[in-house]
Amino acid sequence: MTNLKMALKASVAVFALTATSAVAEDVEVLHWWTSGGEAAALNVLKGDLESQGIGWQDMPVAGGGGEQAMTVLRARVTAGDAPTAVQMLGFDILDWGNQGALADLNAVAAKEGWDDVVPAALQEFAKVDGKWVSAPVNVHSTNWVWANKSVLDANGIAVPTTWDEFTAAVETLAAAGVTPIAHGGQAWQDATVFDAVAMSTGGPDFYKAAFIDLDSEALGSDTMKEAFDRMAFIRANVDDNFSGRDWNLATAMVINGEAGFQMMGDWAKGEFLNAGKVPGEDFLCFRFPGTTEQVTFNADQFAMFDQGGVVSDQQAALASSILSPSFQSAFNVVKGSVPARTDVSDADFDDCGKQGMKDLAAAASSGNLFGSMAHGHANPASVKNAMYDVITAHFNGEYDSETAVDELVTAVEIAQ
């Protein structure tokens, strides 16, 4: 916790409100950051607001993909009792913004120059009709693999860079009696793996055609069948108790040496750090084999709900704090993600964080930065959920790969 305290002190030192009398009320924040690493990161934001005299009314809803949180949110809004701010992803932000439910943050954004420092790919999900409606906290990339270094070393396995090298590594671990792949059998986790597998199988043009453009030929192609075949290989190399497992418990299997690999977004790093592990010494982070030049991303943002037509002082303070450079550094160092603004130094980040920032910048400049299908940044929720159903049904053995391709085409057609 020493590093967290130091980061928090650095963050707090930069912030001050000019009108302390206007911030007597709490902010009620609905979110799904409930694992150990996520809670540690969230404490940076809580501490910063408390230093400004703003209380934090916590409303956690467990569930790593946020689906449960969105269900709770809909009930709250329907009852006329929207929270002050809500953690959201991608198209969910746009959906609520298009309904006129979100507050206008343009005054805060203009004062602090958000347009100049937030990447355009993030602004696409933070603005509705030119109006800022949410404050990006971070950029997560989803096509990471996490590995226990001791397990790999003990079995003579180098970091795999191709699918063939990955399958060979998995087979080596299986032969040694080690669970090759730690996985949690939840729809969003299945889709997270499929995201990376599909990108690796078909490359960026295929990924864009299938998941962003929703091209029926790409969705129904032989390449898509191969992606499902690769998912079947992964399914054959997870343990028998994977069904329903939370993602952080799968991460713990890698941390404890019970499994070799986990395919998961970079929020997994927060669990390793929270367990006192050091990148390069205890664990390894690398892009899913075959996706070294691509980055699939999501960005956690806090959308501010309209509280009567005027942005409250508490909402403005929360938004301002979220996008301050010092908070962006302090928070993302702990969370495992990278900053949502381009002018933040990587000096305080570990090796995985530095690599993440470097990869993000390179992918953005080369046209290889893509919104993650699995995390609501490639297509609307109705399409994403339809894809979830097919991917999970295949992973659980309900469909063979050929049937899964046909079902995927049909499901997307119906959902659009």
C-alpha positions in Angstrom: 0.0 0.0 0.0 3.0 2.3 0.3 3.0 3.1 -3.5 -0.7 3.8 -3.4 -0.3 6.2 -0.5 2.5 8.0 -2.3 0.5 8.2 -5.5 -2.5 9.5 -3.6 -0.5 12.2 -1.9 0.9 13.3 -5.3 -2.6 13.3 -6.7 -4.2 15.2 -3.8 -1.5 17.9 -3.7 -2.5 19.2 -7.1 -6.2 19.6 -6.5 -8.1 22.4 -4.9 -11.6 23.8 -5.3 -12.0 27.5 -5.7 -15.5 27.5 -4.1 -15.5 25.0 -1.2 -18.9 26.1 0.0 -20.5 24.7 -3.2 -19.5 21.1 -2.5 -21.2 20.1 0.7 -23.0 17.1 -0.7 -21.8 13.6 -1.5 -21.5 12.1 -4.9 -23.2 8.8 -5.4 -21.2 6.7 -7.8 -22.5 3.4 -9.3 -19.7 1.2 -10.5 -18.6 -2.4 -10.8 -15.0 -2.1 -9.5 -15.2 -4.6 -6.7 -12.0 -6.8 -6.9 -9.0 -6.0 -4.8 -7.0 -4.3 -7.5 -9.9 -2.3 -8.7 -10.9 -1.2 -5.2 -7.3 0.0 -4.6 -7.4 2.1 -7.8 -10.9 3.5 -6.9 -9.5 4.6 -3.5 -7.3 7.1 -5.4 -10.4 8.8 -6.8 -12.3 8.6 -3.5 -9.3 10.1 -1.6 -8.9 13.0 -4.1 -12.6 14.0 -3.8 -12.4 13.7 0.0 -9.5 16.2 0.0 -11.9 18.6 -1.7 -14.6 18.2 0.9 -16.7 15.9 -1.3 -18.1 12.7 0.3 -18.2 9.5 -1.7 -21.4 7.5 -1.5 -20.4 4.1 -2.9 -22.8 2.0 -4.9 -20.8 -1.1 -6.1 -22.5 -3.7 -8.2 -20.4 -6.8 -8.7 -19.9 -8.2 -12.2 -16.7 -7.5 -14.2 -18.5 -6.7 -17.5 -20.9 -4.2 -16.0 -24.1 -5.9 -17.2 -25.5 -6.2 -13.7 -24.6 -2.5 -13.0 -26.5 -1.5 -16.1 -29.6 -3.4 -15.0 -29.5 -1.7 -11.6 -29.0 1.7 -13.4 -32.1 1.2 -15.6 -34.2 0.5 -12.5 -32.9 3.6 -10.7 -33.5 5.9 -13.7 -37.0 4.4 -14.2 -37.7 5.2 -10.5 -36.6 8.8 -11.1 -33.5 8.3 -8.8 -30.5 8.4 -11.0 -27.0 8.3 -9.3 -24.7 11.3 -9.6 -22.3 9.4 -11.8 -22.1 6.0 -13.3 -19.2 3.9 -14.7 -20.0 3.2 -18.3 -18.5 1.8 -21.5 -18.8 2.7 -25.1 -22.2 2.4 -26.7 -24.0 2.4 -23.3 -22.8 6.0 -22.9 -24.1 7.0 -26.4 -27.4 5.3 -25.7 -28.1 7.2 -22.5 -26.8 10.4 -24.1 -29.1 10.1 -27.0 -32.0 9.7 -24.6 -31.1 13.1 -23.1 -30.4 11.5 -19.7 -26.8 12.8 -19.3 -25.5 16.2 -18.1 -23.6 18.6 -20.3 -20.0 18.8 -19.3 -18.9 21.2 -22.0 -18.1 24.0 -19.6 -15.7 21.8 -17.6 -14.2 20.4 -20.8 -13.6 23.8 -22.4 -12.1 25.2 -19.2 -9.6 22.3 -19.0 -8.9 21.7 -22.7 -10.2 18.1 -22.9 -10.5 18.3 -26.7 -6.7 18.8 -27.0 -5.6 15.9 -24.9 -8.2 13.1 -25.1 -7.7 10.8 -28.1 -10.3 11.1 -30.8 -11.2 7.4 -30.5 -12.3 8.0 -26.9 -14.1 11.2 -27.7 -16.4 9.3 -30.0 -17.8 7.6 -26.9 -17.7 10.6 -24.6 -19.6 13.1 -26.7 -23.2 13.2 -28.0 -24.0 15.8 -30.6 -20.8 17.7 -29.8 -21.6 17.7 -26.0 -19.3 16.1 -23.5 -21.4 13.8 -21.4 -18.8 11.7 -19.6 -15.2 11.9 -18.3 -12.8 9.1 -19.5 -10.8 7.5 -16.6 -8.5 5.3 -18.6 -7.8 3.3 -21.7 -7.8 -0.5 -21.2 -6.6 -2.8 -23.9 -8.1 -6.2 -24.0 -5.8 -8.4 -26.2 -3.3 -9.2 -23.4 -2.0 -12.5 -22.1 -0.9 -12.8 -18.5 1.5 -15.6 -17.5 3.2 -17.0 -14.4 6.9 -16.6 -15.2 8.0 -19.5 -12.8 5.5 -21.9 -14.4 6.7 -21.0 -17.9 10.4 -21.2 -16.9 10.0 -24.5 -15.2 8.5 -25.9 -18.4 11.0 -24.3 -20.8 8.4 -22.1 -22.4 9.3 -18.8 -24.1 6.7 -16.1 -24.7 4.7 -17.3 -27.7 4.3 -14.8 -30.6 2.3 -17.0 -33.0 -0.8 -19.2 -32.6 1.4 -22.3 -33.3 3.8 -21.3 -30.6 0.9 -20.7 -28.2 -0.7 -24.1 -28.9 2.7 -25.8 -28.4 3.1 -24.0 -25.0 -0.4 -25.0 -23.9 0.2 -28.6 -24.8 3.5 -28.6 -22.9 1.7 -27.4 -19.8 -1.1 -29.9 -20.1 1.4 -32.7 -20.4 3.1 -31.5 -17.3 -0.2 -31.6 -15.3 -0.5 -27.8 -15.1 -3.8 -26.1 -16.1 -2.8 -24.3 -19.2 -5.4 -21.6 -19.3 -7.2 -19.9 -16.4 -10.6 -18.8 -17.5 -14.0 -17.7 -16.0 -17.0 -19.0 -17.8 -19.0 -15.8 -18.1 -20.3 -14.5 -21.4 -18.2 -11.3 -21.3 -15.0 -13.3 -20.5 -15.7 -15.8 -23.3 -16.1 -12.8 -25.7 -12.9 -11.1 -24.4 -11.0 -14.2 -25.4 -12.8 -14.4 -28.7 -12.0 -10.8 -29.4 -8.3 -11.6 -29.4 -8.6 -14.9 -31.1 -10.6 -13.4 -34.0 -8.1 -10.6 -34.4 -5.2 -13.1 -34.4 -7.0 -15.4 -36.8 -8.1 -12.9 -39.5 -6.1 -9.7 -38.8 -7.3 -6.1 -38.5 -9.2 -5.9 -41.8 -11.2 -9.0 -40.9 -11.9 -7.8 -37.4 -13.2 -4.4 -38.6 -15.4 -6.0 -41.3 -16.9 -8.6 -38.9 -17.3 -6.7 -35.6 -17.5 -3.0 -36.5 -18.9 -3.0 -40.0 -21.0 -6.2 -39.3 -20.3 -7.5 -42.8 -22.3 -10.7 -43.3 -19.6 -12.2 -45.5 -16.9 -11.7 -42.9 -19.2 -13.0 -40.2 -20.0 -16.1 -42.2 -16.5 -16.7 -43.5 -14.1 -19.7 -43.2 -11.9 -17.3 -41.2 -14.7 -17.0 -38.6 -15.0 -20.8 -38.5 -11.3 -21.0 -37.9 -11.6 -18.5 -35.0 -14.3 -20.8 -33.5 -12.1 -23.8 -34.0 -9.3 -22.0 -32.0 -11.8 -21.2 -29.3 -12.6 -24.9 -29.1 -8.9 -25.6 -28.5 -8.9 -23.1 -25.7 -12.0 -24.6 -24.2 -10.3 -28.0 -24.1 -7.4 -26.5 -22.1 -9.3 -24.8 -19.2 -10.0 -26.6 -15.9 -13.3 -28.3 -15.2 -14.5 -25.7 -12.7 -14.3 -22.7 -15.0 -18.1 -22.1 -15.3 -19.3 -19.0 -13.6 -15.8 -18.1 -12.2 -15.2 -14.4 -11.7 -12.3 -13.0 -13.8 -10.1 -12.1 -10.8 -10.3 -15.6 -9.4 -9.0 -16.8 -12.7 -6.2 -14.3 -12.4 -5.5 -15.6 -8.9 -4.9 -19.1 -10.5 -2.1 -17.6 -12.5 -0.7 -15.6 -9.6 -0.6 -18.7 -7.4 1.0 -20.9 -10.1 -2.1 -23.0 -10.6 -2.3 -22.1 -14.3 0.0 -20.8 -16.9 -1.9 -18.3 -18.9 -4.9 -16.0 -18.7 -6.3 -14.0 -21.7 -7.7 -10.9 -20.1 -7.6 -7.1 -20.4 -5.0 -5.1 -18.6 -7.2 -4.7 -15.5 -5.8 -8.1 -14.6 -2.4 -6.4 -13.8 -4.0 -4.7 -10.9 -4.6 -8.1 -9.3 -0.9 -9.1 -9.7 0.2 -5.7 -8.2 -2.3 -6.0 -5.4 -0.7 -9.4 -4.6 2.8 -7.8 -4.5 3.9 -9.4 -7.8 6.5 -7.7 -10.1 6.2 -7.6 -13.9 9.1 -9.4 -15.5 10.0 -11.2 -12.3 6.8 -12.9 -11.1 4.5 -12.5 -14.1 4.7 -11.7 -17.8 2.4 -9.5 -20.0 2.3 -9.7 -23.7 -0.1 -9.3 -26.6 -2.2 -12.3 -27.7 -0.1 -14.2 -30.2 -0.7 -12.8 -33.7 -1.9 -9.4 -32.4 1.4 -7.7 -31.6 0.7 -4.6 -33.8 -3.0 -4.3 -32.9 -4.7 -2.9 -29.8 -8.4 -3.6 -29.0 -9.6 -1.2 -26.4 -12.3 -0.1 -24.0 -12.3 3.0 -21.9 -14.0 3.3 -18.5 -15.8 6.6 -18.2 -18.0 8.2 -15.6 -21.1 9.5 -17.2 -22.8 12.3 -15.2 -26.6 12.0 -15.0 -28.8 15.0 -15.5 -29.8 16.2 -12.0 -32.2 18.9 -13.2 -30.7 20.6 -16.2 -27.6 22.0 -14.4 -24.3 20.3 -13.8 -23.8 20.2 -10.0 -20.7 21.4 -8.4 -20.0 17.9 -7.2 -20.3 16.5 -10.8 -18.0 19.2 -12.1 -15.5 18.5 -9.4 -15.6 14.8 -10.1 -15.2 15.3 -13.8 -12.3 17.7 -13.3 -10.6 15.3 -10.9 -10.9 12.4 -13.2 -9.2 14.1 -16.1 -6.5 15.9 -14.2 -3.0 14.7 -15.3 -1.8 13.8 -11.8 -4.9 11.7 -11.1 -4.7 10.0 -14.5 -1.2 8.9 -13.6 -1.9 7.9 -10.0 -5.0 6.0 -10.8 -3.8 4.1 -13.9 -0.5 3.1 -12.2 -2.7 1.2 -9.7 -5.4 0.1 -12.0 -3.3 -1.5 -14.7 -4.7 0.6 -17.5 -3.1 3.6 -19.3 -4.1 7.3 -19.1 -7.1 8.6 -21.1 -5.1 11.7 -22.1 -2.0 11.9 -24.3 0.2 14.3 -22.2 0.7 12.1 -19.2 4.3 10.9 -18.5 5.0 7.2 -18.2 7.7 7.8 -15.6 5.7 6.2 -12.7 4.4 3.2 -14.7 5.9 -0.3 -14.5 7.2 -2.2 -17.5 3.7 -3.5 -18.5 2.3 0.0 -18.2 5.1 1.6 -20.3 4.5 -1.1 -22.9 0.8 -0.5 -22.8 1.3 3.3 -23.4 3.8 2.6 -26.2 1.5 0.1 -27.9 -1.5 2.4 -27.7 0.3 5.3 -29.2 1.7 3.1 -32.0 -1.7 1.5 -32.8 -3.4 4.9 -32.8 -0.9 6.3 -35.3 -0.8 3.2 -37.6 -4.6 2.8 -37.8 -4.5 -0.4 -35.7 -6.5 0.8 -32.7 -9.9 -0.9 -32.6 -12.8 -0.7 -30.2 -13.4 -4.0 -28.4 -16.4 -6.0 -29.5 -16.5 -7.8 -26.1 -16.5 -4.5 -24.2 -19.1 -2.4 -26.0 -16.8 -0.4 -28.2 -17.4 -2.0 -31.6 -21.1 -2.2 -32.0 -24.3 -1.5 -30.0 -25.4 -3.5 -27.0 -28.1 -5.4 -28.8 -25.5 -6.7 -31.3 -22.9 -7.3 -28.7 -25.3 -9.4 -26.6 -26.4 -11.4 -29.6 -22.7 -12.2 -30.3 -22.2 -13.1 -26.6 -25.0 -15.7 -26.8 -23.4 -17.5 -29.8 -19.8 -17.3 -28.5 -20.8 -18.7 -25.1 -23.0 -21.4 -26.5 -20.2 -22.6 -28.7 -17.7 -22.4 -25.8 -20.0 -24.5 -23.7 -20.3 -27.1 -26.5 -23.9 -26.3 -27.6 -22.7 -25.6 -31.2 -19.9 -26.9 -33.3 -17.8 -24.3 -35.2 -19.8 -24.5 -38.4 -23.1 -24.1 -36.6 -21.7 -21.3 -34.6 -20.8 -19.3 -37.7 -24.3 -19.8 -39.1 -25.8 -18.8 -35.7 -23.6 -15.7 -35.5 -24.7 -14.4 -38.9 -28.4 -14.9 -38.0 -28.1 -13.4 -34.6 -26.4 -10.2 -35.9 -29.0 -9.9 -38.6 -31.9 -10.1 -36.1 -30.2 -7.8 -33.6 -29.6 -4.9 -36.0 
